[in-house]
Amino acid sequence: AKPKKTRKKSTREYVPQYRSGAYAVLIALFEAEQSAGYCGYMHKAELQTAAQPHCDASFTIPEPGTYYTGWSIVSSLVRKGLVKRYSHPPKFALTETGSLLASQ
């Protein structure tokens, strides 16, 4: 039996590409966090609207030939611990780590 190759976990900090979906979501949540009337979270629709100006890809219409939109990355941001998703309908907020990354 061959020994399984284990992947080395990357120690590099995740930094989203400028004008990508991830970048736009982090910036939109950070800007909302800094505003006076912020209630602690954003719903999907308002987050998509706030993030769209920061992204080159559409958050609602997939790129031709794919199923992916700018919104597709949000589950990865949640998995990486940068964004919290909770409740039904879902509410989104930055984690402390996500807030630090967005402020850079």
C-alpha atoms as one frame of an Amber mdcrd trajectory, in Angstrom:
protein
   0.000   0.000   0.000   1.269   3.431  -0.928   1.507   5.933   1.898  -0.914
   8.813   1.416   0.635  12.108   0.479  -0.450  14.807   2.847  -0.758  18.347
   1.658   1.111  20.998   3.557  -1.306  23.589   4.828  -0.427  27.012   3.529
   0.702  29.455   6.181   0.259  32.371   3.802  -2.505  34.793   4.709  -5.426
  34.860   2.297  -5.646  38.155   0.422  -8.411  38.426  -2.193  -7.581  39.766
  -5.634  -8.435  43.429  -6.219 -11.929  43.925  -7.735 -12.822  40.225  -7.197
 -16.053  39.037  -5.559 -14.276  38.303  -2.273 -12.636  41.741  -2.248 -15.982
  43.428  -2.924 -17.826  41.535  -0.151 -15.134  42.302   2.429 -14.980  45.995
   1.469 -18.796  46.361   1.440 -19.123  44.783   4.895 -16.226  46.878   6.214
 -17.729  50.116   4.881 -21.099  49.203   6.409 -19.374  48.402   9.726 -17.838
  51.893   9.742 -21.136  53.679   9.025 -23.191  55.208  11.826 -26.453  53.300
  11.205 -24.927  49.789  10.985 -27.078  47.207  12.775 -24.377  44.507  13.012
 -25.193  42.545   9.850 -26.307  42.789   6.215 -28.834  40.688   4.301 -27.805
  39.049   1.024 -29.593  41.509  -1.280 -28.234  44.631   0.432 -24.739  43.114
   0.572 -24.854  42.306  -3.148 -25.974  45.872  -3.930 -23.269  47.400  -1.711
 -20.525  45.104  -3.061 -21.303  45.441  -6.787 -19.476  48.789  -7.322 -16.280
  47.203  -5.926 -16.336  44.186  -8.280 -15.739  43.684 -12.005 -17.991  40.586
 -12.141 -21.760  40.664 -11.642 -23.159  39.419  -8.332 -26.390  38.220  -9.979
 -25.645  37.255 -13.607 -23.056  34.492 -14.238 -20.168  35.091 -16.618 -20.886
  33.625 -20.087 -20.114  29.906 -20.139 -19.994  29.505 -16.336 -22.335  29.182
 -13.378 -20.280  31.476 -11.161 -21.111  35.010 -10.061 -19.249  37.362  -7.755
 -21.438  35.963  -4.965 -20.091  32.412  -5.392 -17.045  33.131  -3.196 -19.026
  33.960  -0.038 -19.101  30.345   1.189 -15.286  30.301   0.951 -15.075  33.516
   2.972 -17.269  31.880   5.630 -15.101  28.721   5.577 -11.925  30.819   5.919
 -13.411  32.559   8.969 -13.523  36.044   7.428 -17.319  36.371   7.243 -20.029
  35.108   9.618 -23.252  33.740   8.158 -26.149  33.076  10.489 -29.938  33.095
  10.822 -32.651  32.487   8.245 -32.886  34.477   6.010 -29.089  34.635   6.131
 -27.363  37.611   7.676 -23.707  38.359   6.995 -21.124  40.160   9.114 -17.341
  40.442   9.228 -15.399  38.472  11.808 -12.539  40.174  13.636 -10.078  38.561
  11.197 -12.157  39.691   8.219 -12.340  43.220   9.571  -8.555  43.361   9.974
  -8.016  42.097   6.419 -10.551  44.545   4.942  -8.966  47.488   6.720  -5.596
  46.914   4.998
